[in-house]
Amino acid sequence: MIKMHGIKRDEYNNLLEYVSLAVNELPAKQKSVLTLRDYEGHDYRSIGEITGMSESQVKINIFRARKYIKAYINKLELMTL
């Protein structure tokens, strides 16, 4: 079994699936800023320009999105125990 950063491939695939499910549950603003930042690599300033948000609003929405994703994953993991 192949391990990636200390976790097994199956666990890694499950985690990717959980993240995908969580991202799809996010409100539109949070989903768009998270996608621009974490998937496309934009900085906060450019995300603000793209979305019309201030840098502070971008940071807040990214923080809330990541917090939601973490809670979502934790909830799913507890349900599978």
Residue, then its C-alpha position, 0 to 999 in steps of 0.5 A: m500500500i502506497k503512503m502519502h505524507g503518513i496516510k494510506r492511499d485509501e485514506y487520502n482518496n477519502l479525504l479528497e472526496y470529503v473535501s470535494l463534498a464540503v466545497n460543494e456545500l459552501p455558499a457561493k462567495q466562500k466557494s469562489v474565493l476558496t477556489l481562486r485561492d487554493y485551486e488557482g493560486h491567486d493572491y488576496r488582492s487579485i481575488g478581491e479585484i476579481t470578486g469585487m470584495s475587499e482583501s479583508q472580506v476575501k480573507i474572512n470568506i476563506f477563513r470561514a470556508r476552511k473552518y466549514i470544511k474542517a468541521y464537515i470532515n470531522k463530522l463525516e469521520l465521526m460518523t464512519l467510526 
